[in-house]
Amino acid sequence: MPKNELEKALEQVRQITKPQIKKRPLQLTTKVKIVPTKEQEEILWVLSENCRLIHYFANKERKEWWDKNKHLPKKKRDKENKSTYNKQSAQLPKLKEKYSRYKQNYSKTLQDILKQLEADYKSFHALRKSGDNNAQPPKYKSKEYFTTMHYNQSGFKIEGTKITLSHFYPTRETKEVDLTFEMQGKFTFTGKKVKQVTIYRVHKTKEFYLSIIYEQNTPEYFDNGIYQTIDLGLINLVAAVNSHEGKTITIKNKRVDKYWQPKIEEVQKKRDHYKKYSNRWKWYNDKMWKMIRKQANQRKDFQHKVSKKVVENTRANIIIIGDLNVKEMSKSKKNDKKKDKSLHRNMQSSGSLGRFARFLTYKAQLAGKKVIRISERGTSKRCCYCMKKENRKLSERTIQCDCGFVIDRDTSGTANLMQRLLALLALSQKRLVVRQRLLKDFREKFFSDTQPNVKRKFLLNRSCADSQGITS
């Protein structure tokens, strides 16, 4: 492992014993459906258009300033930049005096539009700086789509199952219709601190939803000395091993996309035979998007259930997963073969790595546990018994090593991740005996009931870090 990756891994492992200075409540988001009346919907579209115009002119100002000053040195550009959030936000009061339509919106909804634009540009520049030449600057919003509005910390009132959003349409003095909605569903926010309310519209279904962010208190975390490592994959969504008993568990990935994708492609082909936007084209287009939504909902439901099962059925208070760059893994490259393109497509469509890791993280925090990510480079290519590393094809799902050890590839990768974790923990121990015991105890438990014909050797004649490939 390169030196900088080793330092990063050590820093992540230090979080295990690091005392928590200040406990912050966990922020969760829930989606709630609302059904506005015809008058309320008209008001929402007016307020949305005001937000869209603010976004349009702010974005236009940024683009024009960049075209005019891009030839200047970076330091001078940063000094003279007049299109930052603070400067554009300071112009809002004057803009409201000049154009009275912007007074119809609650002030924070307009400010948040500028905040989102600032965040988008920061993300764009960061991606370009990291070498992503495909990154594009924020585009202008279309009139056809409803512009999402954020009510941050204020501008809303929740009473039981009813929510009221602030607005001043047509004017502050002659407000006729209140934006009060009945929230559908069983979830209530009584006794919860709501931080933000976002209203948006799903273009395909023409339905309005609220995305509500609220605070949730979590149990105190403590390190009980038990760890669990998890290897995430496309075939096996979860391959896990615990440190105290050496037991393993494997959960197959429910690939709903393999069921739905042929059906979606068939409907898409039928749709493309008709003239675009004709009645028949629209019928097939609605049917196709209905299938896509059902596929996404089934996948997400499965990941929620598995992540909850993993957290609830382990005694470990620390769960270790691989620190994978899913975005980079899903990118196609120039010299990709057919099998590589298939892998990239599966990585994009399944969403089983990035999103599942997020589900696991917040569910662990709700249970008073912690998820830590460490590098898993080379873990699936190395035999977990003798530590011999070989280049293996992705189709090789079972490792048959020269030492005589036979094991599932994902299980071997999980065991290697556990040994890497214990080796990193051992580096912080001053006594050599303690260093060796961390690794030896796990290996004896893990290999005690498997491959009895293989000669037992625990590779403790070298340092823990070297024997686990930490410095390789």
N, C-alpha and C positions, 0 to 999 in steps of 0.2 A: 504494500500500500504506500503511495507517495506520502512525503512528510506532511504536506498541508492537509491531506485527508486524514492522516493519523491524528493531527492536532484537533481537527474538527470533530472526529469521533470521540476523542478523549474529553473534549468540552461537553459533548452531548451526554456522555456517561456520567460526568460530574453532577449532572442534574439529579441523579438518583439519590445521592447523599446530601445534596444542597438543601439547606433548610429554607422553607418558604417564608419570605420576609413579610409579604402582605397578600392576603388571600382576596382575590377579586371574584365577584359573582360571575357565573357563566352566563353568557348571552345566547339565547336560543331564538329561533325564528319559526313562526307557524304561519301557514297559509289559510286564509279565511275567504270564503266566497260571499259576495254581496250582490243584491239585485236592485239597482237604482231604478227609479221611476223615469218616465220620458223627460220630465222637466229637469230632474237631477242629472240625467245623462247629458242633456244639452249644456248644463253648467260645467260639468266635468270636461267636456270637449273644449269649451271656451278657455277654461283655466289651463288645459293641456296645450292649447295653441299659443297662449302667452308664454309658457315655459319653452316651447319649441322655438319661438322667435328670439327669446333671450339666448338660447343655445346657438342659434344660427348666427346672430350678430357678434357674439363673443368669439365663436369659432372663426368667423370671417376676419375679425380684428387680429386674431393670432396668426392666421395664415398670411394676411397682408403684411403684418409687421415682420414675419420671418422672411418673406420674399424681399423685403426692403433692406433688411439688416443681416442676412445670412453671410455676407462677405466679411463682416467685422470679426475681430478676434473674440474668442469665447468670453474673456473677462469683461470686455467692453459691452458685449451683447447682454450679458447677465446684469450689468449695471444699468443699462438703458432700457431694459425690457419693461414695457408699459402694459403688457397683456397678461399679467399674473392674476391669480385669484383676488388678492387683496386690493389691487388697483381696479380691477373690473367690478368687484363687489362695492367699492366706494362710490362708483358711478350710478348705482341703482337708485338712490334717492332723487338725483337730478333727472334720471330717466323717467321716473314715475311722475314727476312734476310736468315733464314735457309730453309724455304719452300716458294719459289717465287709465288706459286699459290695464296697465301693469299693477294698478292699485287694487284690482279685483282679486289678485292672488294673495294668500298669506305670505308674508315676507320671506319666511324660511324656505318655502318651496322654490323661489327664484334664486336664493343664495345657494341652495343645494345643487341646482343645475350648474352653476359656475364651479362648485366644488368637484362635481363629477367630471366636468370638462378638464379641470386641472389634473385630477387623478389619471384621466385617460392619456393626457399628454406626458405625464411623468412616466407612465407605464410604457408608452410608445418610445420615448427616449432611452429608457432603461433597456428595452429589448434591442434597439438598434446598437446601443453601446456594448451589449453582450454578444453581438455578432449576428442577430436575427435580421437579415436583410428583407425578409418577407413582411415584417411589421409595417403597418400602415397607420398614418395619423387619423384621428377621429373624423368621421364623415358628418355631413349635414343630415339632420333628421327629416323624414318625409311627413307631409301633411296627412298622408293616408293612415299613419300609425299613431296610436295614442301615446303621448309623451308621459313617461312615468313620473309621478310626483312624490316627494319625500316630505313628511312632517316629522322633523327631528326634535324630540324632547318636548315640543309644545305645538299648539295648533290643532289638537285633537282632545276629545273627551270621551271616556269609556264608562258607561253605566250599565252593569249587567251584561246583556247580550247586544246592547246598542252602542254605536260609535258615531260621534259627530265630528266632522271636519270643518275647520274654519275657512270662510271665503267671504268676499265682499262684492258679489255680483248681483245686480248690475252696478251698484255703487255701495259704499259703506253705509249710507243713510237709508237707502231703499232696498234692503236685502229682502227678497220675497220667499225664496225656497231654501230651507235648511238642508245641508248635506248630512242627514242622519240616516244610518243604515242598520238593518237587522243582520247581525253576523250569524251565518249558518254554521251548524256543527255543534258538538257537545263541549268543546273547549271553552273555558271561561278565564278571564284575566283578573278576577277578584283577588285582591291581596298581592298582586304581582306588579312590579315596577316596569312599566312600558317605556322603552327608550325611543322607539321610532315606529312610525306607521307609513307604509308605502302603498300607494294605490296604483294599480296597473291593469291593463286590459290584454287578454289573449286574443291576438288578431284572428286566428283561425276559427275560434269558437264564439268570438264577440262577447265573452263573459268578463266581468270585472272581479278582481280579487284584491284583498288586502294582505300585505306581508307585514306581520307585526313582530318586532324584536322586543323581547322582555328579558329581565334578569331572573336567574334561577340559582338559589343557594345550593352548594354542593358539600358533601361530607369532607372532613379533614383528611388529608392524605398522610400516610405514614409508610415507611419502607419496612415491609415484613421479611425481607431477605429472600423472597421467592420471585422468580422471573419467568416470563413466557416469551419466546420468540416466535414470530409469524412470518412465513414466506408467502407473499401474495403472487398469484399467477392467473393465467387465463383458463387453463384446464382445471387445476385445483385452486379455487378461490382462496382457501386457507389451508396451509400446512403448518401446524404448530407443535412445539415441544416445550415442556416445562422443565425447570431446573431442579426441583426437589425430588421428583420421582423418575424423570427421564422419559415420561410417557408422551406419545405423539397422537395427534388427531388430524385427519384430512377431511376437508369439506369440498365436494365437487362444485364447480361453478355451473349454475343453471343458465345455460346459453339460450335465452329466449330469442336472441337475435337470429339464431339459426332456424328457428321455427317461423319467425315473422318475415325475415328478409326475402325469401322467395315469393311470398304472397305480396309483399310491398312492391317488388320489382315487376311482378305480373300485372298488378293494377296500374303501375306507372307506365308500362308499355301500352296498355289499352288506352290510358288517358292521352298519351302522345299521338295517338292515331287521329284524334279529333282536333278541330280548330281551337286555338287557345282562347280561353274565356267563353267558349260556347257553353250551353246548358249541360251537354253531355260531358264536356271537359271538366266543368265545375263539379259535377256529380262524382266523377272518378277521383278528382283532386281531393274532395272532402273525405272520400272513403280512404284514400291513401294516408292522409294526415291523421285520421282516426286510428288506423293501424299503428302508425308511428308513435302516437301518444300512448296507446295501450302497451306497446312494447317497452317504452320508457318507464311506464308505471310499474309493470311487472318486474323489470330489472331492479328498479329502486326498492320495491317492496321486499324482494329477496335479499338485497344487501342490508336493509334495515334489520330483518329477522336474524340473519347470520351474525352481524356485528353485535346485536343484543345477546345472542346465544354465547358468543365467544367471551364477552365481558362477564356475564353472569355465571358461567361455568368454569371459572378459573380462580384458584386461590391466590394467584400472583397479583400483587398490587402494581407491578411494573410490567408493561407489555412492550416488547421491542419489535419494530418492523423495519424493513429495508427502506433506506432513503433513496427512492427512485425518482428520476426525472421523467415522468410519464409523457410530458409534452414532447421531449426530445425522442423518446422511444417510439412515438406514434408517427414521427415524421418520415416521409419517403425520401430516399436518396437516389442519386443519379444511376448508380450501377446496381440497383436492387434487382434481384431475381423475382420470379413469380411468387415463390414461397415467402420472400421478404415482404412483398406488397400485401400479401394475404395477412401476414402477422401485423403489419402496420394498421391495416383496415380493422382487424379484430381488436387491436389495442384502442382504436378510436371509438368503435361502436360499443364495446362492452362496458367501458367506464368502471371496470371492476377494481382498478388499482387506486387511482387518485381519489375518487369519491368514497370508495369503501374505507380508505384510510381516514378520511375526515369523519365518516360516521363512527368509526371505531374510537377516534380521539375524543369526540364529545360525549359519547356514551360511557367511556371509561372515566371521564371527569365527573359525570353524574353519579357514578358509583364510588367516587373517592379514590380512583386509580389514575395512573399516568401512562401515556404513550410516548415513547422516545424513539426517534429514528436514527439509525447508524448505517454506515456504508455496508452494502452487501456485495461489493464487487468481487467476482470470482468465486462466490460461495457455491453456485450450482455446478461449477466445473471441477471442484475439488472433492475428492473422496473424504468423507467425514471421519473415516477410521485411520487411514495412514497418511492423510493430508497430501496425497499425490495429486497434482493438478494436470488435467488434460483438456484439450479443446474438444468439446462434445457438441454434436449437432442437437438442435432443438427437438428433433424427432426422437432422440435417444432419451426415453423417459425413465429407464432403469439403469443405474450405474453398476457395471460389473468391473470392479477394479482388479489389477494384477495381484493385489494382496489376498484375493479370494473373497472380499466383502461384496455383497450384493444388496442394494437398497434403492428405494424409489428416489428419483432425482430431487423432487421437491422436499422430501423428508430429510435428505442429505443436506440440502441447502439450508434448511431450518436448523439442523444440528450444527452446521458450520457457523451460522449466525449466533447461536448460543455460545459456542466455544470462543468466537471472536469477542462477544460481550464479556465473558468470564476472564478472558485474557486481558482485556482492557481494564477490568476491575482489579485484576491481579497486579497491574502496573502501579496501582496506588498503595499496595501493601508493602511494608518495609521488610518483613520477615519472609525468607524464601519458602519456609514450610507452609505458611499461609497461602502464598502464591500458588504452590503446587496443589494444595488441597482443594481450592476452588474448582480447578479443572479436572482433577483426578476423580473427585466424588461424582461429578456429572457424567464423565465417560464410563465409569464403572456401572452406574445405574442405567445409562442409555444402552450400553452394549451387553448387559448381563444376560438377557434372554434372546439375543439375536446372533445368528451365525456362530453356533457353538464350535464348529470345526476350525474356525480361524484362530490362529495363535494370538493370545492376548498380549498387546504391547501398548503402553499408554504414552509413549513419546515424551517422557518427563526428563530426559537427559539433556534437553535444550530448554531455553527460556520459554515461558508461556507465550509471549508475544511472537517469537519466531516459529514455534510449533503450530500456531494457528494461522500462519500466513499473514500476521499483522504487518510485518515489515517487508513482505514480498512485493 
